[in-house]
Amino acid sequence: MSYISLNLSFLIAAVKKAGNTLIRDFNEIEKLQTSLRGHADFAKAAEDRMNKILRIELQKGRPEYAFVSGNGPLPEGPCFAVAPLDGTLNFMHGIPYFAVSVAIIENGNVTAGVIYNPATSDLFFAERGSGAFKEGYRNHERLRVSGRKELKDALLASADASLSTLVTATRNMGALSLDMAMLASGKVDALVSQNNSIETFAAGLLLIKESGGYVYEYDQKDIRTDNQSLILTSGNIVAGNAEIAPKLFANIHN
């Protein structure tokens, strides 16, 4: 990508501004000498602050866009799917694996998305038809899914222990948006996750598609077709590269 579009520049600026607040809170939570309940309250307050900042910044640039959350019918017009803090439990325990995730959805398809981990400064972005990238200092790194072909050799991001016999290993890392970015980056080979809110995976869905991956709705009938609207409204995901994804889907439904 020789340039970053206005849409992506706008999203990136919003998540970075909000992320500055989140990293200050993350640094502070490690100093707390209170109960677990106190940590939980602090994390909730941090998430609420993030949500407020993000919504203000996004509405400044696109006041006509709606905000969508949970699951269900999508608005007819363009909308934002915003996860101010994906990986709350990691954040609460001082584990630097959490993210801010923002996506634009239009006509049932994700058209732009950004995933940002302010603890590590890793930022991933994608725009429909233009590829997926990780931000670099001078050049942005083009993302590609892994080239593994056999399901038995795959590293699977999933909390479902029953799938462990199908693959070489499973990992449940606690932040779906970042797990999806890891799949798009070729760090993990496949992903299965169910009952997710749209804001936590919309940007990741686009990253995977734009890095050459495949994403299926967990129970869709025809995996020859791309049906983003179905995935967005169900929150049930099976994903991987062109070789691994269909094999994983077939094994799940055997």
Residue pairs with C-beta under 8 A, 6 or more apart in sequence:
1 127
1 130
1 131
1 133
1 140
1 142
4 12
4 125
5 112
5 127
5 130
7 104
7 111
7 112
7 127
8 112
8 114
8 125
8 127
10 61
10 62
11 102
11 104
11 112
11 113
11 114
11 125
12 114
12 116
12 123
12 125
12 135
13 57
14 54
14 57
14 58
14 61
14 102
15 54
15 100
15 102
15 114
15 116
15 123
16 116
16 118
16 123
17 53
17 57
18 50
18 53
18 54
18 57
18 84
18 100
19 100
19 116
19 118
20 118
21 46
21 49
21 50
21 53
22 46
22 50
22 84
22 85
22 100
22 118
23 118
23 119
25 42
25 45
25 46
25 49
26 46
26 91
26 94
26 96
26 98
26 118
26 119
28 42
29 39
29 42
29 43
29 46
29 91
29 92
29 94
30 94
32 38
32 39
32 42
34 42
39 92
39 93
40 92
42 92
43 85
43 88
43 91
43 92
44 88
46 85
46 91
47 84
47 85
47 88
48 84
50 84
50 85
50 100
51 82
51 84
54 82
54 84
54 100
54 102
55 67
55 82
58 65
58 80
58 82
58 102
59 65
62 78
62 80
64 77
64 78
65 77
65 78
65 79
65 80
65 104
66 75
66 77
66 78
66 79
66 80
67 79
67 80
67 81
67 82
68 74
68 75
68 79
68 80
68 81
68 105
68 198
68 199
69 81
69 82
69 197
69 198
69 199
70 197
70 198
71 197
71 198
71 232
71 233
71 234
71 235
72 233
73 233
74 105
74 108
74 229
74 232
74 233
77 106
78 104
78 105
78 106
78 111
79 104
79 105
79 106
80 102
80 103
80 104
80 105
81 101
81 102
81 103
81 104
81 105
81 110
81 198
81 199
81 202
81 203
82 101
82 102
82 199
83 99
83 100
83 101
83 102
83 177
83 197
83 199
83 200
84 100
85 91
85 98
85 99
85 100
86 98
86 99
86 100
86 101
86 175
86 176
86 177
86 178
86 200
87 95
87 97
87 98
87 99
87 174
87 175
87 177
87 178
88 98
89 174
90 96
90 97
90 98
90 174
90 175
91 98
95 174
96 117
96 119
96 120
97 117
97 119
97 173
97 174
97 175
97 178
98 117
98 119
98 174
98 175
98 178
99 115
99 116
99 117
99 175
99 177
99 178
99 181
100 114
100 115
100 116
100 118
101 113
101 114
101 115
101 116
101 177
101 199
101 200
101 201
101 202
101 203
101 204
102 113
102 114
102 203
103 110
103 112
103 113
103 114
103 199
103 202
103 203
103 205
103 206
104 110
104 111
104 112
104 113
105 111
105 202
105 232
108 228
108 229
108 232
109 128
109 228
109 229
110 128
110 202
110 203
110 205
110 206
110 228
110 232
111 127
111 128
111 206
112 125
112 126
112 127
112 128
112 206
113 125
113 126
113 127
113 202
113 203
113 204
113 205
113 206
113 207
114 123
114 124
114 125
114 203
115 123
115 124
115 125
115 177
115 178
115 180
115 181
115 203
115 204
115 207
116 122
116 123
116 124
117 123
117 178
122 134
122 135
122 181
123 134
123 135
124 132
124 133
124 134
124 135
124 143
124 181
124 184
124 185
124 203
124 207
125 132
125 133
125 135
125 207
126 132
126 133
126 143
126 184
126 203
126 206
126 207
126 209
126 210
126 211
127 206
127 210
128 206
128 210
129 210
130 210
131 142
131 143
131 210
131 211
132 142
132 143
132 184
132 206
132 207
132 208
132 210
132 211
133 140
133 141
133 142
133 143
134 140
134 141
134 143
134 181
134 185
143 184
143 185
143 186
143 207
143 210
143 211
144 185
144 186
144 211
144 212
145 183
145 184
145 186
145 189
145 208
145 211
145 212
145 213
145 240
145 241
146 186
146 187
146 188
146 189
146 241
146 244
147 186
147 241
148 154
148 189
148 241
148 243
148 244
149 243
149 244
150 243
151 166
151 167
151 190
151 244
151 247
151 248
151 251
152 166
152 167
152 168
153 167
153 168
153 189
154 167
154 168
154 189
154 190
154 240
154 244
154 248
155 167
155 168
155 169
155 170
155 171
155 187
155 188
155 189
155 190
156 163
156 164
156 166
156 167
156 169
156 170
156 171
156 188
156 189
156 190
156 191
156 192
156 248
157 170
157 171
157 172
157 173
157 179
157 182
157 183
157 188
157 190
157 191
157 192
157 193
158 170
158 171
158 172
158 190
158 191
158 192
158 193
159 172
159 193
160 170
160 192
161 170
163 170
163 192
163 252
164 170
166 248
166 251
167 189
167 190
171 188
173 179
173 182
176 193
176 196
176 200
176 201
176 204
177 200
177 201
177 203
177 204
179 188
179 191
179 193
179 204
180 191
180 201
180 203
180 204
180 205
180 207
180 208
180 239
181 204
181 207
182 188
183 189
183 190
183 191
183 204
183 208
183 211
183 213
183 239
183 240
184 204
184 207
184 208
184 210
184 211
184 213
185 211
186 211
189 240
189 241
189 244
190 238
190 239
190 240
190 241
190 244
190 245
190 248
191 237
191 238
191 239
191 240
192 218
192 237
192 238
192 239
192 248
192 252
193 201
193 236
193 237
194 218
194 235
194 236
194 237
195 235
195 236
196 235
196 236
196 237
197 235
198 232
198 233
198 235
201 235
201 237
202 232
205 215
205 228
205 231
205 232
205 237
208 214
208 215
208 239
209 215
209 226
212 241
212 242
213 239
213 240
213 241
213 242
213 245
214 223
214 239
214 240
214 241
214 242
214 245
214 246
215 228
215 231
215 237
215 238
215 239
215 245
216 223
216 231
216 237
216 238
216 239
216 245
216 249
217 227
217 230
217 231
217 234
217 236
217 237
217 238
218 234
218 236
218 237
218 238
218 252
219 234
219 236
220 227
220 230
223 246
223 249
231 237
238 245
238 248
238 249
238 252
239 245
240 248
